[in-house]
Amino acid sequence: MKIQFLTVTALAAAVLPITLAGPAGATAPDIEVKTGQGLNACPAETLCVYENEQYNTSKPARIWLLARNARDAEQPQWNLKDHKAEKNGRSAFNNQAEWIAVLHQGHTLAESSEVVMMPRGAQLPSLNNVDAAHGGRKVTQKRASSGGVLYEFMDATANLNGRLGSVEMVSLSGDVGRLPLRR
């Protein structure tokens, strides 16, 4: 399955069922860090990135909490370049009711060749070899006739284990049943 996003100037619009909620490049809230283990350590309405596979169940370790709230940008994006979460994330839990988390291998979507799309409630005990059925995608980009950039997401196995560079939140548009993601 192929999913396309078209970005025009500073705005982004989806070609298929996922739409970007607001302007690209919007600022994001801070990343909170705590020590803990297990899915229960992830607060509601938060994407949790765990330092170890299996949600740190072997021992308490760092959990990076990426939470969107009412005062945040419409489409929060977290560049992990200056955070310990960069290259250290090994598992993730999208404990949100509304937002899809898109985990990028690069620091921006433009720099990424692999992404993992996590629908609300998705649990990934490992970011290693995430297949298409669990959100793995390869990303290609090309110039659109409108002057924007067309991003194409193709089903593929993605390996973000120790390679996580950035995260963004996107909202659903249209029929959820058409969403090409599985929990």
Backbone as CSV, one residue per row, in Angstrom:
resi,resn,N_x,N_y,N_z,CA_x,CA_y,CA_z,C_x,C_y,C_z
1,MET,0.840,-1.175,0.000,0.000,0.000,0.000,0.881,1.231,0.000
2,LYS,0.474,2.261,-0.733,1.220,3.495,-0.832,0.389,4.610,-0.224
3,ILE,1.015,5.420,0.616,0.386,6.585,1.212,1.206,7.773,0.754
4,GLN,0.554,8.872,0.392,1.277,10.048,-0.060,0.884,11.249,0.775
5,PHE,1.867,12.088,1.089,1.646,13.389,1.704,2.213,14.412,0.751
6,LEU,1.521,15.504,0.541,2.020,16.581,-0.286,2.204,17.791,0.601
7,THR,3.415,18.347,0.622,3.626,19.569,1.390,3.758,20.724,0.421
8,VAL,3.031,21.779,0.694,3.060,22.963,-0.144,3.441,24.127,0.746
9,THR,4.546,24.751,0.439,5.107,25.818,1.251,5.181,25.317,2.692
10,ALA,4.501,25.977,3.630,4.578,25.548,5.021,3.391,24.697,5.438
11,LEU,2.464,24.436,4.519,1.299,23.646,4.873,1.440,22.238,4.323
12,ALA,0.811,21.289,4.986,0.859,19.907,4.532,-0.561,19.374,4.413
13,ALA,-0.808,18.585,3.377,-2.119,17.972,3.189,-1.926,16.551,2.700
14,ALA,-2.749,15.665,3.170,-2.599,14.270,2.773,-3.309,14.016,1.465
15,VAL,-2.767,13.084,0.724,-3.410,12.650,-0.496,-4.335,11.487,-0.172
16,LEU,-3.987,10.687,0.819,-4.814,9.560,1.240,-5.306,9.757,2.660
17,PRO,-5.713,8.687,3.386,-6.539,8.874,4.568,-5.945,9.531,5.803
18,ILE,-4.674,9.788,5.854,-4.128,10.455,7.034,-3.862,11.894,6.648
19,THR,-4.316,12.853,7.462,-3.981,14.233,7.164,-3.097,14.788,8.253
20,LEU,-2.238,15.684,7.837,-1.421,16.394,8.798,-2.301,17.464,9.413
21,ALA,-2.183,17.632,10.713,-3.124,18.478,11.426,-2.836,19.961,11.314
22,GLY,-1.630,20.345,11.033,-1.316,21.766,11.011,-0.073,22.023,10.206
23,PRO,0.510,23.202,10.366,1.658,23.564,9.569,2.874,22.715,9.895
24,ALA,3.612,22.347,8.859,4.848,21.586,9.065,5.833,22.468,9.801
25,GLY,6.673,21.863,10.606,7.699,22.597,11.324,7.195,23.243,12.598
26,ALA,5.995,22.956,13.007,5.454,23.535,14.226,6.290,23.097,15.418
27,THR,6.347,23.956,16.420,7.147,23.635,17.586,6.446,22.597,18.440
28,ALA,7.227,21.911,19.239,6.683,20.854,20.082,6.984,21.148,21.544
29,PRO,6.234,20.543,22.411,6.507,20.698,23.835,7.788,19.976,24.208
30,ASP,8.242,20.231,25.407,9.445,19.565,25.903,9.209,18.068,26.048
31,ILE,10.295,17.360,26.110,10.256,15.919,26.332,10.559,15.674,27.804
32,GLU,9.628,15.025,28.482,9.834,14.673,29.882,10.516,13.312,29.922
33,VAL,11.406,13.115,30.875,12.111,11.841,31.031,11.866,11.334,32.441
34,LYS,11.551,10.053,32.539,11.422,9.441,33.856,12.030,8.053,33.800
35,THR,12.239,7.476,34.948,12.731,6.101,35.037,11.552,5.221,35.414
36,GLY,11.396,4.115,34.696,10.292,3.220,34.987,10.345,1.999,34.102
37,GLN,9.312,1.174,34.209,9.239,-0.016,33.379,7.788,-0.411,33.174
38,GLY,7.522,-1.024,32.021,6.203,-1.542,31.713,5.283,-0.517,31.081
39,LEU,4.204,-1.026,30.500,3.215,-0.173,29.845,2.492,0.732,30.832
40,ASN,2.325,0.273,32.070,1.628,1.080,33.075,2.390,2.348,33.433
41,ALA,3.663,2.421,33.101,4.467,3.611,33.385,4.218,4.727,32.376
42,CYS,3.453,4.438,31.337,3.166,5.422,30.281,1.839,6.115,30.573
43,PRO,1.868,7.418,30.863,0.622,8.139,31.156,-0.312,8.187,29.940
44,ALA,-1.578,8.394,30.212,-2.563,8.541,29.133,-2.198,9.739,28.265
45,GLU,-2.599,9.683,27.002,-2.379,10.750,26.026,-0.899,11.082,25.842
46,THR,-0.070,10.057,25.852,1.376,10.211,25.727,1.932,9.130,24.824
47,LEU,2.940,9.491,24.034,3.754,8.494,23.345,4.959,8.269,24.230
48,CYS,5.201,7.018,24.595,6.350,6.680,25.423,7.371,5.916,24.596
49,VAL,8.602,6.383,24.644,9.715,5.706,23.990,10.590,5.163,25.115
50,TYR,10.803,3.846,25.099,11.518,3.167,26.173,12.971,2.914,25.782
51,GLU,13.854,3.012,26.762,15.286,2.802,26.522,15.600,1.367,26.113
52,ASN,14.844,0.412,26.638,15.097,-0.999,26.353,13.908,-1.637,25.637
53,GLU,14.174,-2.729,24.961,13.091,-3.486,24.342,12.148,-4.008,25.425
54,GLN,10.968,-4.416,25.006,9.949,-4.957,25.908,9.562,-3.963,27.008
55,TYR,9.582,-2.663,26.677,9.104,-1.604,27.581,9.854,-1.570,28.909
56,ASN,11.158,-1.833,28.867,12.022,-1.804,30.059,11.620,-2.843,31.104
57,THR,10.962,-3.917,30.704,10.487,-4.878,31.709,11.622,-5.602,32.429
58,SER,12.802,-5.676,31.835,13.913,-6.378,32.492,14.465,-5.598,33.675
59,LYS,14.369,-4.262,33.636,14.833,-3.414,34.741,14.345,-1.993,34.495
60,PRO,14.171,-1.213,35.546,13.784,0.181,35.347,14.854,0.913,34.532
61,ALA,14.411,1.694,33.572,15.313,2.467,32.720,14.567,3.702,32.232
62,ARG,15.217,4.506,31.425,14.614,5.765,30.968,13.406,5.524,30.063
63,ILE,12.425,6.396,30.254,11.254,6.473,29.374,11.124,7.944,28.988
64,TRP,11.083,8.202,27.678,10.891,9.554,27.181,9.410,9.724,26.899
65,LEU,8.803,10.751,27.498,7.363,10.996,27.407,7.120,12.159,26.451
66,LEU,6.440,11.880,25.361,6.119,12.889,24.365,4.611,13.087,24.409
67,ALA,4.189,14.165,25.031,2.763,14.402,25.245,2.320,15.657,24.523
68,ARG,1.180,15.557,23.901,0.568,16.701,23.236,-0.538,17.211,24.147
69,ASN,-0.595,18.541,24.336,-1.698,19.085,25.118,-2.296,20.285,24.397
70,ALA,-3.326,20.873,24.956,-4.116,21.899,24.266,-3.302,23.118,23.851
71,ARG,-2.233,23.445,24.565,-1.480,24.641,24.206,-0.358,24.364,23.212
72,ASP,-0.166,23.118,22.849,0.894,22.751,21.910,0.510,23.075,20.477
73,ALA,1.487,22.966,19.626,1.253,23.125,18.194,0.209,22.115,17.738
74,GLU,-0.476,22.426,16.644,-1.490,21.508,16.138,-0.899,20.170,15.725
75,GLN,0.318,20.205,15.192,0.993,18.974,14.776,2.372,18.952,15.421
76,PRO,2.459,18.497,16.665,3.746,18.530,17.352,4.791,17.656,16.663
77,GLN,6.011,18.159,16.662,7.145,17.424,16.122,8.278,17.532,17.125
78,TRP,8.898,16.416,17.400,10.025,16.390,18.316,11.270,15.951,17.558
79,ASN,12.248,16.834,17.428,13.544,16.462,16.880,14.366,15.985,18.071
80,LEU,14.795,14.739,18.044,15.472,14.147,19.198,16.981,14.377,19.182
81,LYS,17.443,15.208,18.265,18.878,15.411,18.071,19.606,15.780,19.355
82,ASP,19.026,16.640,20.158,19.690,17.096,21.380,19.157,16.423,22.643
83,HIS,18.530,15.279,22.474,17.986,14.542,23.615,18.599,13.147,23.676
84,LYS,18.676,12.612,24.845,19.227,11.262,25.011,18.361,10.202,24.321
85,ALA,17.118,10.561,23.988,16.237,9.602,23.312,16.753,9.278,21.912
86,GLU,17.492,10.212,21.306,18.019,9.965,19.962,18.936,8.748,19.995
87,LYS,18.694,7.847,19.117,19.493,6.632,18.937,19.408,5.679,20.124
88,ASN,18.586,5.987,21.136,18.475,5.120,22.311,17.125,4.437,22.453
89,GLY,16.128,4.868,21.704,14.800,4.264,21.820,14.788,2.838,21.292
90,ARG,14.248,1.910,22.091,14.232,0.502,21.697,12.828,-0.111,21.649
91,SER,11.828,0.559,22.268,10.435,0.110,22.204,9.552,1.338,22.408
92,ALA,8.263,1.218,22.052,7.383,2.378,22.137,5.941,1.958,22.367
93,PHE,5.187,2.863,22.994,3.762,2.660,23.258,3.053,3.986,22.972
94,ASN,2.122,3.990,22.033,1.340,5.181,21.719,0.057,5.140,22.537
95,ASN,0.111,5.668,23.730,-1.003,5.614,24.674,-1.909,6.840,24.491
96,GLN,-2.309,7.080,23.251,-3.151,8.222,22.934,-4.459,7.748,22.324
97,ALA,-5.499,8.530,22.532,-6.810,8.168,21.993,-7.052,8.744,20.606
98,GLU,-6.298,9.769,20.210,-6.634,10.479,18.983,-5.516,10.510,17.948
99,TRP,-4.275,10.493,18.339,-3.167,10.811,17.444,-2.388,9.587,16.984
100,ILE,-1.945,9.636,15.737,-1.013,8.647,15.198,0.384,9.207,15.417
101,ALA,1.278,8.408,15.934,2.671,8.818,16.096,3.457,8.297,14.901
102,VAL,4.250,9.163,14.301,5.114,8.769,13.192,6.550,8.911,13.673
103,LEU,7.221,7.780,13.830,8.598,7.749,14.296,9.512,7.757,13.070
104,HIS,10.434,8.702,13.022,11.322,8.873,11.870,12.725,8.382,12.199
105,GLN,13.375,7.821,11.214,14.766,7.432,11.364,15.656,8.679,11.319
106,GLY,15.303,9.703,10.564,16.091,10.935,10.474,15.564,11.998,11.412
107,HIS,16.220,13.159,11.411,15.803,14.251,12.284,14.591,14.999,11.751
108,THR,14.280,14.796,10.477,13.069,15.350,9.871,12.537,14.298,8.900
109,LEU,11.305,14.478,8.470,10.756,13.553,7.489,11.584,13.588,6.208
110,ALA,12.055,14.774,5.827,12.846,14.908,4.609,14.157,14.110,4.682
111,GLU,14.683,13.910,5.874,15.934,13.173,6.050,15.702,11.682,6.254
112,SER,14.460,11.255,6.342,14.153,9.880,6.713,13.950,8.991,5.498
113,SER,14.457,7.779,5.594,14.171,6.783,4.568,13.294,5.681,5.149
114,GLU,13.203,5.626,6.472,12.362,4.645,7.146,11.553,5.341,8.230
115,VAL,10.280,4.954,8.353,9.429,5.457,9.421,8.589,4.306,9.962
116,VAL,8.073,4.508,11.154,7.096,3.593,11.729,5.887,4.430,12.106
117,MET,4.716,4.055,11.586,3.468,4.744,11.893,2.740,3.943,12.960
118,MET,2.556,4.556,14.125,1.916,3.886,15.253,0.520,4.454,15.476
119,PRO,-0.523,3.682,15.164,-1.876,4.178,15.439,-2.097,4.283,16.947
120,ARG,-3.154,4.949,17.301,-3.477,5.114,18.729,-3.572,3.745,19.396
121,GLY,-2.968,3.645,20.565,-2.983,2.403,21.321,-1.956,1.373,20.893
122,ALA,-1.176,1.667,19.865,-0.204,0.683,19.357,0.934,0.457,20.345
123,GLN,1.362,-0.789,20.407,2.474,-1.195,21.267,3.524,-1.884,20.404
124,LEU,4.764,-1.407,20.492,5.864,-2.036,19.767,6.931,-2.444,20.780
125,PRO,7.002,-3.732,21.118,7.975,-4.182,22.106,9.418,-4.059,21.617
126,SER,9.591,-3.861,20.311,10.908,-3.626,19.731,10.753,-2.733,18.510
127,LEU,11.704,-1.827,18.329,11.716,-0.997,17.130,12.606,-1.622,16.061
128,ASN,13.016,-2.860,16.280,13.847,-3.599,15.336,12.958,-4.386,14.375
129,ASN,13.173,-4.221,13.089,12.449,-4.965,12.059,10.933,-4.892,12.204
130,VAL,10.406,-3.676,12.231,8.960,-3.459,12.313,8.384,-3.647,10.910
131,ASP,7.562,-4.676,10.751,7.028,-4.965,9.418,5.860,-4.043,9.081
132,ALA,5.425,-4.098,7.832,4.365,-3.220,7.347,3.065,-3.398,8.125
133,ALA,2.771,-4.615,8.555,1.546,-4.858,9.314,1.535,-4.113,10.642
134,HIS,2.714,-3.728,11.129,2.823,-3.003,12.391,3.290,-1.568,12.189
135,GLY,3.215,-1.054,10.959,3.493,0.358,10.710,4.788,0.670,10.001
136,GLY,5.612,-0.322,9.657,6.873,-0.063,8.973,6.639,0.476,7.568
137,ARG,7.370,1.527,7.207,7.256,2.133,5.887,8.630,2.621,5.415
138,LYS,8.833,2.575,4.107,9.963,3.232,3.454,9.426,4.540,2.902
139,VAL,10.228,5.587,2.949,9.802,6.902,2.496,10.634,7.314,1.288
140,THR,9.948,7.783,0.262,10.628,8.420,-0.864,9.986,9.782,-1.066
141,GLN,10.714,10.671,-1.664,10.174,12.005,-1.907,10.551,12.469,-3.295
142,LYS,9.651,13.275,-3.864,9.928,13.870,-5.162,9.220,15.212,-5.240
143,ARG,9.657,16.037,-6.147,9.097,17.364,-6.328,7.740,17.252,-7.019
144,ALA,6.734,17.907,-6.470,5.395,17.908,-7.053,5.284,19.062,-8.047
145,SER,4.374,18.953,-8.970,4.188,20.005,-9.981,3.801,21.339,-9.338
146,SER,3.221,21.301,-8.160,2.831,22.519,-7.451,4.016,23.220,-6.811
147,GLY,5.178,22.561,-6.828,6.360,23.139,-6.202,6.629,22.590,-4.812
148,GLY,5.662,21.863,-4.259,5.856,21.253,-2.950,6.627,19.951,-3.073
149,VAL,6.671,19.219,-1.991,7.348,17.927,-1.967,6.304,16.843,-1.756
150,LEU,6.367,15.789,-2.539,5.458,14.663,-2.418,6.194,13.536,-1.706
151,TYR,5.695,13.135,-0.537,6.279,12.024,0.218,5.439,10.784,-0.048
152,GLU,6.067,9.697,-0.400,5.372,8.436,-0.600,5.840,7.449,0.459
153,PHE,4.884,6.785,1.090,5.153,5.807,2.129,4.771,4.439,1.591
154,MET,5.735,3.578,1.428,5.502,2.235,0.907,5.652,1.219,2.042
155,ASP,4.767,0.218,2.060,4.884,-0.850,3.040,6.275,-1.453,2.964
156,ALA,6.921,-1.594,4.099,8.261,-2.176,4.154,8.617,-2.448,5.604
157,THR,9.649,-3.199,5.818,10.178,-3.413,7.163,11.106,-2.252,7.507
158,ALA,10.905,-1.657,8.674,11.728,-0.536,9.125,12.480,-0.943,10.384
159,ASN,13.702,-0.499,10.492,14.509,-0.766,11.683,14.896,0.563,12.317
160,LEU,14.201,0.931,13.390,14.511,2.165,14.112,15.177,1.875,15.451
161,ASN,15.481,0.625,15.739,16.107,0.255,17.003,17.468,0.934,17.097
162,GLY,17.594,1.885,18.006,18.831,2.625,18.148,19.065,3.621,17.032
163,ARG,18.024,3.919,16.235,18.160,4.839,15.099,17.068,5.900,15.084
164,LEU,16.338,6.052,16.159,15.229,6.997,16.203,15.756,8.426,16.217
165,GLY,15.283,9.256,15.264,15.768,10.623,15.159,14.731,11.689,15.469
166,SER,13.452,11.413,15.173,12.413,12.401,15.437,11.047,11.729,15.454
167,VAL,10.069,12.457,15.984,8.699,11.954,16.106,7.757,13.104,15.787
168,GLU,6.644,12.785,15.133,5.588,13.776,14.955,4.244,13.111,15.188
169,MET,3.253,13.927,15.496,1.894,13.442,15.688,1.043,13.908,14.519
170,VAL,0.231,13.013,13.985,-0.703,13.370,12.920,-2.085,12.893,13.330
171,SER,-3.115,13.560,12.801,-4.475,13.168,13.155,-5.104,12.390,12.021
172,LEU,-6.157,11.684,12.360,-6.900,10.920,11.376,-7.833,11.826,10.597
173,SER,-8.102,11.435,9.369,-9.080,12.136,8.558,-9.925,11.088,7.852
174,GLY,-11.208,11.280,7.815,-12.066,10.363,7.080,-12.312,9.077,7.842
175,ASP,-12.546,8.028,7.124,-12.938,6.731,7.657,-11.758,6.003,8.283
176,VAL,-11.832,5.762,9.582,-10.759,5.055,10.283,-10.563,3.661,9.713
177,GLY,-11.618,3.047,9.201,-11.503,1.719,8.630,-10.595,1.672,7.405
178,ARG,-10.366,2.809,6.764,-9.486,2.852,5.608,-8.028,2.985,5.997
179,LEU,-7.753,3.265,7.266,-6.383,3.482,7.708,-5.541,2.216,7.515
180,PRO,-4.442,2.313,6.807,-3.651,1.128,6.472,-2.695,0.713,7.579
181,LEU,-3.123,0.778,8.804,-2.293,0.380,9.932,-3.034,-0.648,10.760
182,ARG,-2.299,-1.509,11.376,-2.904,-2.530,12.236,-2.226,-2.474,13.595
183,ARG,-2.992,-2.741,14.633,-2.389,-2.780,15.972,-1.832,-4.144,16.226
